Structure formats: structure tokens, C-alpha cells
Amino acid sequence: MFTGIVENIGQIENIEQDQGNLHFTLSCNFVSELKIDQSVLHNGICLTVVSISETSYRVTAIKETILVTTIGDWKIGQYINLERAMLFNGRLDGHIVQGHVDHVAKCVSIDWANGSTYYGFEFDSNSMHTTIDKGSITIDGTSLTVVDSGINTFKVAIIPYTQENTIFQYYKVGSVVNLEFDVIGKYVSKLMQIGKI
């Protein structure tokens, strides 16, 4: 379980193909604190630490993860939002994030507005998921609030701190991101879909 508050920006040092799996080696500033079997959120994807060296660690993505996220397009040198699993004796500063990506979305607009930045995104119009104004959304592991909700579009407003301390600083129009919709909203949507409410 995660909060969507990005802890560090890591960098991909190596990628290895192994049958249908991909192994990623990453560096970040908390490598020395990691343990094997620990869960770490990588751009919104929960991956397990499988090995650790002095300056880097390794995780593995299986075929299912590769099919439904942006991970298959990651490149050596790319920067990644990272968050370790939440502690239950701490504050929940973002919202409940599971690390299970629902869809990918494309950045369709970036607008600067006197100290903040509005990013617009579009996702598959056939999706059963939706957003609501002032609802929560996770974009590449970052917990954010929706400010302009459409049928399959939405915007978020980013403060300068988030811009500087996450990979939002690298987004351009056309960038593809991982989305995790609010878990409560997903249950409501499913219940409506099967006619229970």
C-alpha cells in the first residue's frame, strides 16, 4: 500500500529481457535502506526488490505488467518516480494507492498559470473508469486532485514543488503515463456495471 507521495526520482541503469519478463536495475538515494522482497512503487507500478548492490537495486516486471502499463517503453537513463510502501504508524498524506495500474493516458495539454501548471490527460473512452472534480487520481505514482473532469479526459494542477520533485518536469504533450483510479470509485463503477446499485 502506498500514498502517492513521491519519495525520490530514480534512474534506470540497465534493462534485461528474460523470456517474457523485463529486469530493471535502478539507482536512487535510498538504495542502502532497501531490503529484498520489499515493494517499491515505480511510476505507479508496484514492483518487488529482488536484489541489491551498493548503488543500485533490481526489480522484475512480468508479461501482464508489461501489457497494461508504460513499462515496456522504459529506456536506460530514464527517470522514474519512486515511493516505498507506507508505514502504518505514519500519516497518509496522499490517498490510498495500491500500485495496480488501470490504464495508460496521454498528456494532451500543458498550461502554465501564474505559479502552477495544468496538465491535461486523455484515456481510453471505452474504459469503465471515470474521474470526478476534486477526486483523487494517481499519475505515474503521484497522488493528485482532479480539477477538470470530462468523460475520458481530466486535468490536474501541479504546484512548483511537485513539478521539481517528480518526473512531471519531463512531461511533454504526447507523453504517455500510468493511471490508477481511486479504489472507492472503482468499486462503485463495478457495482453500477453489474446492476447492484
C-alpha angles and dihedrals in degrees: 000000000000140000102220092242104132111231101188143348109244130192130226109240100176142002124201128187114219111179103294094345133086122213116205126196113200138179126212140150097267100052091116090058096051126103131201111264091028118136117234127182112232112189087328096315118117108224130173122237106239101174139006134204129183094275106016146030136211133230133177130223119201127213095267091055091047091052098053104034140050092256095104089064097050116123136204108270094027118136119236133194110240134195130168119221115283123261114233091221092060138077121276097228098171122023136281107296120182100188092238109129114218101186145341122246136194124234105238102173142018118192126179115216118183099296102343133071127223117211120193122204136189126201136181109305090213091062118118088217125096142178131225131205110270090011124127126261131173116220115187088336096312117125109225142165121243112236102176117027123192132170093277100354135073142165133221129198116225124204118218092255092057090044091054099040102044136049090264084098088069099047121115132178103284096033112138118222140183118252130202113184122213109284094224091051089051091056092049091048092050093048091051091047093055093042098248092128 
